[in-house]
Amino acid sequence: MFNLVIVDSRPLFEGKKLLRNLVDTHYMPGSEEVGSETTSEVSSISSRGPKPKPITQDFIKVHYVLINSLSSTILEDVDCVFLGAHAMLSNGRLYSRVGTGLIAMMCHNRNIPVLTCCESVKFSDKVQLDSVTNNELADSEDLLQNLNGKEAPKKKAVALEQFMKQFEHNEPQAPVKPTQKGKSQPKKITVGEEERDSKHESPLKDWKNIPNLNILNIMYDLTPPEYIKKVITELGALPPSSVPVILREYRST
């Protein structure tokens, strides 16, 4: 049995997609072929022969945790860590989802080898020393909304939304004529309902009106090269210091 720990974070919950793909992956008993079939394909195969089984039943035991609940107890039996990559910079630093550096640091302090899976096309000649000077900011509302929802929020074009809001604000609006019919009556709220609503109301509901408060939804962070043991590419397993060497070879060809 292969034990796998999926570490996820808010607000995108990208680890849930990996978890669903693993649960939906089936294999035929008696064969070594494992593939991801849809529900209709699995039902058609089961009608012709043995019923396919999910790989999470016999091969992989999956644990799903959020990064804020990652503790030394979970890392106690971990033998290896695999990290994704959005880019490998020429100074050997890993540019990936925010929280990646935290996981790499925790595993490095416990002598757990950290491997980064990155194609050579993601190697960049840029140099970056921190994740504050240059980063991508997502919508701050994603950190505050849909906290109990099962579906992750979709990525939005924040700059486009700001432009559309500004355009709608500057556009002159036609005056609305008052009508006699269908007058809305003010909603009556009892004292008990007001107390109940105030208890469940989030303290950050009107955070935009709170002075000196900014909510940053940073998308990426940097992982130092000393925390990474190897970078797994189509060219083989390379140390982070080999990134500029590969870039030099690409330029020469």
N, C-alpha and C positions, 0 to 999 in steps of 0.2 A: 504494500500500500504506500502510495506516494502522498505525503502531506504537503498541502499548498496553503499558504496564508496570503490572502489578498488584502492589501492595505489601501483604503479608499479615503477620500476627503471631500468635503463640501466645497463649492455648491454644485459641481458638475456630476459627481458620483460616477466617474468613468469606470471604476472598478466593478460596478453592477453589470455593465455590459459584458465584461470578461466572465463574471460569475454566471450570467445567463447562458453564454455560449458554452461554457463547460457543462452546465446542467443539461443543455439540449444536445450534447454530443453523445452518440450511441455507438455501440460496437456489437458485432454478432458473436455470440458465444461459440468457442471453438476455432475462431479465426483471430489473427493478429491485426487485422485492418480495423482502424478506428477512424470514423468520419463523422462529420456534422450533417445529420439529415433533418429535414423538416418533419412535422407531425404527420403529414399525409404520407411521406415516404416511409416513415417508420411503421405506420399502420399497414401499408401495402406489403412491406417486407415481412411483417409478422404474420400476415395471412398466408404467405407462401411457405413459411418454415419457422425455425425457432424465433422467439421474440427477442428483438434487440434490447440490450441493457444499457443504461447510462454508464459512462466511464466513472462517474462519481460513486457508483455502487461498489465497484471492485478494484479500481485502479487508483483513483485520486480521492483523497479526503480533503475537502475544502473548508477553510476557515475565513470568514469575512469580518474584518475589523475596521473601524475608523482610525485615522491617524492620531486623534486625541486620546484614544483608548489603548494605543500601542504601549506595552509595558515590557519589562524584563522577563516576566513570566511567559509571555508569548514568544519572545526571542530566545528562550532557553534552549529549545530543541531545533532551532533553525541552523541549517548547515550552509546555505548559500542564499544570496539575495540577487534578484534580477530587477534592473531598473530600465525604464523606457527613456527615450531621448528625443528631444526636439532639435537639438544641435549639439555638436562637440566643437568647442572653440579651440583656436590654435594654441592657447596657453594650457590646454588639457582640462579645462573646466567643462562640466556637464551643464547644459542649459535645458531644464526640464520642468515639469509641473511643480508648483509650489508645494513644499513638503518633502521633496526628494532628497534635499540636502540633509534634512533632519533624520530621515531613515538611514542614509549612508553614514552619518556621524554616529548614530547609535550602534550600528552594526560594526563599524570600524573600532569603536571602543571595546567591543566584545570579541574582537578577532574573527568576525564572520566575513568571509570573502564577498565583495560586492562586484557584480558583473553588470556592465551596461550593454544593452542590445541597441546598436546604432548602425545604420547603413552608411557607407562612405559618402553618399550623396549629401548627407547631413553634416559633413565636416565643413567648418567655416573658418576663414582666415581672420575673423574678428577676434578682438581681445576685450574681455570684460572682467572686471575685478569684483564687482558687486551687482546685486539684482535690484538696486534702487535707482541708479543713474539711468538705466535703459531697461524698460520692462513694458508689459502690456497690462492695461487696467481694464477689467470687465465691469459690468454694471454692478454698482454697490447694492442695488435692491435684491440681487440674487442671494446675498448673504442673509437677508432678513425675511424674504418671502418663502413660502412653501417649505417650512421647516419639517412638517410632518408628512409631506407628500411622498409618494412612492416613485414618481417620475422626476428625473433630474431636469432642471431648467435648461432650455435650449440657448445656445450661444447667440448673442444678439450683436448687431452692428451698432455700437454705442454712438459712434460719431454720426452715423446716418440718422439715428433717432433724435439726437440733439439738434441736428439741422432741420428735421421735419417739425420739431416742436417750435423752434425759432421761426420757421416759415409760417406756421399756423398762427403763432402769436402776432406776427406783424401783418397778417392778412386781415383787411377790414371785414367785419362781420355785419350782416344785415340786421337791422333792428327787429326784434320779435314783438309782434302785436299781441297785446293781452286779450285773452278770450274769457267770456263769461262762463262757458260750459266747462265742466271737468276741472273745477278748482280743486287743487290738492289740499287736503286737510293736514294740519301739523300732526305728526306722530306723537302720541302720548307715551311717555316712558315713566314707569313707576320707580320708586326709590330703590326697591330691591334689584330691578334690572340695571340701574345705574351702578350700584355697588358691585354687581356681578361682572358688568362690562369693565369696570375699572380694575378689578382684580386680574382679569385675563388680558388686559391691554398691555401690549409690549412697551417697555420704556423707550424703545427706539422707533416708535411709530412715527413721530414727527421729528426725526433726527436732522432733517435738513434745516429746521428752524432753531436747532440748538446751536448757540454760538461756540466757535472754536472746536467743533466736532466734525471730523472727516472720516468716512469709512472707505478704506481702500481694499478693493478686491484684486489683489495681485495674482497674476496667472502663472508666473514662472519664478524659479530661483536658480542659483548657481551652486554646484557641488564641487569642492576642491578636488584636484587630481589625486591627492594623497589618500582620499577615501575610496578611490576606485582601483580595484586590482587589475581588471582587464576590460577592454572594450571589444565586444563580439561583433564582427563585421563579416561581410561576404569574402573579405580577404584573409580572414582568420582572427585569432585572438591577439589583440595588440594592447600595449600599455598606453595610457593617455598621452604620454610624451611623443608618441608616433603620429599624432594628428598632423603636425606641420610637415612631417616627412611624406605622408600620403598626399597632402596638398601639393607639395613640390613635385612629386612624381606625376600628378595629374597635369600640372602646368607644362612639364617637359614633353608630355605626349600630345 
